[in-house]
Amino acid sequence: MECGIAIYEQSPSYKWIQACKKKSQKELIDYLIDRCEVGKFEIMEHLRNVQKLTGILAKEYNKQAKVILDEHYIENIIHFSILHDIGKFCIPKYILNKPASLNEFERKVIEMHPLWGWAILREKTSNITYCESINMKVVENIILYHHEKWDGTGYPYGLKGCAIPLEARIVAIVDVYDALTAVRPYKKAWSKREALNYIIQEKGKHFDPSIVDILVDCI
């Protein structure tokens, strides 16, 4: 047994776990992105855009909603927003890059990615203790719930209204806005005005009404 422990303590996994105990958000994010090969899906630009706009929106929400949010909480939302789609690592490329409408089966596969993302996060970060400024619950909420909708028609759990964590509500609207304004295999990029009009139409349905108003002011 002692020999086995000694060998394990020399392994890359053990050394990584020990090193991760002192890692910053950035290092943790870089590690997860690298391990999950997110960059190979050519969505890094989208992820960076989401992170940037999430920062603007989260800070403005803190001002306009007159809610004093913890500084570390806001930082976690911003830093971890880039991981919202890591579950897409598990989706076959032919589905992700399909230049036509998805069939029912393919749509169900896509809708599994929040759960797969949560599983990946748990697998890669199990038994790791981080500094107090890193709140793993925030990243779990972002990954799991960023496709829930304000009216309860989203996935994977059909959460409704404020039952959806704030961090997920913020990332949800940013995710959709950037996806609409970007080129995809199945569509052309929408204009900024077209994207905003769509989001306004979805106010109170897909999106938290208060966050829609703030996004419109920020863009």
C-alpha positions in Angstrom: 0.0 0.0 0.0 2.8 2.4 0.9 4.6 1.6 -2.3 1.4 2.4 -4.2 1.0 5.7 -2.5 4.6 6.7 -3.2 4.1 5.9 -6.9 0.9 7.8 -7.0 2.5 10.8 -5.4 5.0 10.9 -8.3 2.3 10.8 -10.9 1.4 13.8 -13.1 -2.2 13.6 -11.8 -1.2 13.9 -8.2 1.2 16.7 -8.9 -1.4 18.6 -10.9 -4.0 18.3 -8.1 -1.5 19.7 -5.6 -0.6 22.5 -7.9 -4.2 23.3 -8.5 -4.8 24.0 -4.9 -3.1 27.3 -5.5 -4.2 28.0 -9.0 -6.0 31.2 -10.0 -9.2 31.4 -12.0 -7.3 32.0 -15.1 -5.0 29.0 -14.7 -8.0 26.8 -13.9 -9.9 28.0 -17.0 -6.9 27.5 -19.2 -6.4 24.0 -18.0 -10.1 23.0 -18.5 -10.1 24.6 -22.0 -6.9 22.7 -22.9 -8.0 19.4 -21.5 -11.5 19.6 -23.1 -10.0 20.7 -26.5 -12.6 23.5 -26.8 -10.3 25.3 -29.2 -10.6 22.5 -31.7 -14.3 23.3 -32.2 -13.4 26.8 -33.4 -15.6 28.6 -30.9 -12.9 30.3 -28.9 -13.8 33.7 -30.4 -17.4 33.2 -29.2 -16.2 32.2 -25.8 -14.0 35.2 -25.5 -16.8 37.5 -26.7 -19.2 36.0 -24.1 -16.6 36.6 -21.4 -16.1 40.2 -22.4 -19.8 41.0 -22.6 -20.6 39.1 -19.4 -18.1 41.4 -17.6 -19.9 44.5 -18.9 -23.3 43.2 -18.1 -22.6 41.8 -14.7 -21.0 45.1 -13.5 -23.8 47.2 -15.0 -26.4 44.9 -13.4 -24.7 45.5 -10.1 -25.1 49.3 -10.6 -28.6 49.5 -12.1 -30.3 46.9 -10.0 -28.8 48.6 -6.9 -27.8 45.2 -5.7 -24.4 45.1 -4.0 -22.9 41.9 -5.3 -19.7 40.5 -3.8 -16.7 41.4 -5.8 -15.4 37.9 -5.9 -18.8 36.7 -7.1 -18.7 39.1 -10.0 -15.2 38.0 -10.8 -16.2 34.4 -10.8 -19.1 35.1 -13.2 -16.8 36.9 -15.6 -13.9 34.4 -15.5 -16.1 31.3 -15.6 -18.5 32.4 -18.3 -16.0 31.2 -20.8 -16.6 27.6 -19.7 -20.4 27.6 -20.4 -20.1 25.4 -23.4 -17.4 22.9 -22.4 -20.0 20.1 -22.6 -19.9 20.5 -26.4 -16.7 18.6 -26.3 -18.9 15.5 -26.1 -21.0 16.4 -29.2 -20.0 14.9 -32.5 -18.6 17.4 -34.9 -21.1 16.5 -37.6 -23.9 17.8 -35.4 -22.1 20.9 -34.2 -21.1 21.9 -37.8 -24.3 20.7 -39.6 -25.2 23.4 -42.2 -28.9 22.6 -42.0 -31.7 22.2 -39.4 -31.1 19.6 -36.7 -33.5 16.6 -36.5 -35.1 15.6 -33.3 -32.3 13.2 -32.2 -29.6 15.7 -33.0 -31.4 18.4 -31.0 -31.7 16.1 -28.0 -27.9 15.5 -28.3 -27.3 19.2 -28.2 -29.5 19.6 -25.2 -27.4 17.2 -23.3 -24.3 19.5 -23.3 -25.0 21.3 -20.1 -25.1 18.0 -18.2 -22.0 16.8 -20.0 -20.3 20.0 -19.2 -21.1 19.6 -15.5 -19.8 16.1 -15.5 -16.5 17.2 -17.2 -16.1 20.0 -14.6 -16.6 17.5 -11.7 -14.2 15.0 -13.3 -11.5 17.5 -13.9 -11.7 19.3 -10.5 -12.7 16.5 -8.1 -10.9 16.5 -4.7 -9.3 19.9 -5.3 -9.5 22.7 -2.7 -9.3 26.2 -4.1 -8.7 29.5 -2.5 -11.7 31.3 -1.1 -12.0 33.6 -4.0 -12.9 30.7 -6.4 -16.5 29.7 -6.1 -17.0 26.4 -8.0 -20.8 26.7 -7.5 -20.8 29.7 -9.8 -19.2 27.8 -12.7 -21.5 24.8 -12.1 -24.6 27.1 -12.3 -23.3 28.7 -15.5 -22.6 25.4 -17.2 -25.8 23.7 -16.1 -28.4 26.4 -16.4 -27.3 28.8 -19.2 -30.0 27.3 -21.5 -32.8 27.6 -19.0 -35.5 30.2 -19.9 -37.3 32.8 -17.8 -40.7 31.3 -18.7 -39.6 27.7 -17.8 -39.4 26.3 -21.3 -35.6 25.9 -21.3 -33.4 22.9 -20.6 -32.2 20.7 -19.0 -34.5 21.1 -16.0 -37.1 23.6 -17.1 -36.3 26.1 -14.3 -38.3 29.3 -14.2 -37.7 32.9 -13.3 -35.4 33.6 -10.3 -35.1 29.9 -9.7 -32.4 30.2 -12.4 -29.2 31.5 -10.8 -28.3 35.1 -11.7 -25.0 34.1 -13.2 -26.7 31.7 -15.6 -29.3 34.3 -16.6 -26.6 36.8 -17.4 -24.6 34.3 -19.5 -27.7 33.0 -21.2 -28.5 36.4 -22.8 -24.9 37.1 -23.7 -24.5 33.7 -25.2 -27.5 34.2 -27.5 -26.6 37.7 -28.5 -23.1 36.7 -29.6 -24.3 33.6 -31.4 -26.9 35.6 -33.3 -24.3 38.2 -34.5 -21.8 35.5 -35.5 -21.6 33.4 -38.7 -22.6 29.7 -38.1 -22.5 26.8 -40.5 -26.3 27.0 -40.7 -26.8 30.8 -40.8 -25.4 34.2 -41.7 -24.5 36.7 -39.0 -27.3 38.9 -37.9 -26.8 42.7 -37.5 -26.6 44.2 -34.0 -30.0 45.7 -34.4 -31.6 42.4 -35.6 -30.1 40.6 -32.6 -31.3 43.2 -30.1 -34.8 43.2 -31.6 -34.9 39.4 -31.2 -33.8 39.6 -27.6 -36.3 42.4 -26.8 -39.0 40.1 -28.3 -37.9 37.4 -26.0 -38.0 39.6 -22.9 -40.0 37.8 -20.2 -40.0 34.6 -22.2 -36.4 33.5 -22.8 -34.7 36.2 -20.8 -34.9 37.9 -17.5 -36.6 41.3 -18.3 -34.3 43.4 -16.1 -31.2 41.9 -17.8 -32.7 42.6 -21.2 -33.1 46.3 -20.4 -29.5 46.5 -19.1 -28.1 44.7 -22.2 -30.0 47.2 -24.5 -28.4 50.1 -22.6 -24.9 48.5 -22.8 -24.8 47.6 -26.4 
